[in-house]
């Protein structure tokens, strides 16, 4: 039986939730609950209650978006310690920006450490709750996503082919795998499903795919652009001095470098 699946990934959704949900939560707490004794009248800057609440929410969305998509763009945050550190860093930067806007509204009359300390405690109480909920919600999904920096485990009763970032995975019974062909920065994996030949495109180099399956008897190099399943070979064909492997559904070339490996009785592979 052939099993095809894509590893679930919610990284983009998770990142956008981290950007918008804290700002929305802050707006909701301030405007609906009038949390932390917020002044509901006109500020010294001339801004009304609703305008100030919207300003605090939008400012946090902008700050969190800048941090999430610029500062954390190359940080995978693979461990829980890194993720917790990133959450506190985002919250602290958001608190600093909120304190600046708060003083702008009130003509810098609260520009002191005591006021900042109070705001920081109140702000973290509001913002860390949605961030923690997002982290917990996606924890199970993240555990199911193979790490891009760690090798995928070998499967005893099947073959696993994964993209470079580990987010796109195809699992096949060894008897169903035919061959894999290089296609620029991608690999085309050909397999049999029922009586049809299908192709699954992965963003991965052929060399990387080969290295992961070095110990497998079902994935062998036959050409610089091809990996083949030796157990699927029906015949060896000589065409104008060049060797090709007949897989029944397709023919795969064999370069001179690998001809010796395929010159023996392939039925014993």
Secondary structure, 3 states (H helix, E strand, C coil): CCEECCCCCCHHHHHHHHHHHHHHHHHHHHHCCCHHHCCCCCCCCCCCHHHHHHHHHHHHHHHHHHHHHHHCCCCCCCCHHHHHHHHHHHHHHHHHHHHHHHHHHCCCCCCCHHHHHHHHHHHHHHHHHHHHHHHHHCHHHHHCCCCCCCCCCCCCCCEEEECCCCCCEEEECHHHEEEEEEECCEEEEEEEECCEEEEEEECCCHHHHHHHCCCCCCCEEEECCEEECHHHCCEEEEECCEEEEECCCCEEEECHHHCHHHCCCHHHC
